[in-house]
Amino acid sequence: MQIPDDLIPGLLTHTGPVLIYLINGKAQRGFLLRENEFVTSWQELQEAGKLAGFPFSNVSRVQL
């Protein structure tokens, strides 16, 4: 997969996870995840919070 150098600044020297958005297999945009970042679904985050005893009932999701 070819990703233009200017599409994701720092990609060529990055070691670690990267989030890339594709349209028909072609990279459109993306970003590097920092050491303390991860990607999950809202449902999985709620489940992990419940297992840890965090009260998710009073937390609302923000639509971007």
C-alpha positions in Angstrom: 0.0 0.0 0.0 1.4 3.4 -1.0 0.7 6.2 1.5 1.9 9.7 0.5 4.5 11.1 2.9 2.4 14.3 3.5 -0.8 12.4 4.3 0.2 11.4 7.8 3.0 13.6 9.1 5.8 11.6 10.8 4.7 8.3 9.3 8.1 7.4 7.8 9.8 7.5 11.2 7.0 6.3 13.4 7.1 3.0 15.2 3.7 2.0 16.6 0.0 1.9 15.7 -1.5 4.1 13.0 -5.1 4.7 12.1 -5.8 5.0 8.4 -9.1 5.7 6.7 -9.5 4.1 3.3 -11.9 4.6 0.4 -11.8 1.8 -2.1 -8.5 0.6 -0.7 -6.8 4.0 -1.1 -5.6 5.9 1.9 -7.4 9.2 2.4 -6.3 10.3 5.8 -5.0 9.1 9.1 -3.0 9.8 12.2 -0.3 8.2 14.4 -1.4 6.9 17.7 0.7 8.1 20.6 2.2 5.6 23.2 -0.8 6.0 25.6 -3.6 5.9 22.9 -5.7 3.1 21.6 -8.8 2.6 19.4 -11.9 0.8 20.6 -15.6 0.9 20.1 -18.0 2.7 22.5 -19.6 -0.6 23.4 -16.3 -2.2 24.3 -15.3 0.9 26.4 -18.6 0.7 28.3 -18.1 -3.0 28.9 -14.5 -2.5 30.2 -15.8 0.3 32.4 -18.5 -1.9 33.9 -16.1 -4.7 34.6 -13.8 -2.2 36.3 -16.8 -0.9 38.4 -17.0 2.5 36.6 -20.6 3.8 36.6 -21.1 4.4 32.8 -24.8 5.2 33.3 -24.1 8.9 33.8 -21.7 9.3 30.9 -23.0 10.4 27.5 -21.4 9.9 24.1 -20.5 12.9 22.0 -21.2 12.6 18.2 -18.4 14.2 16.1 
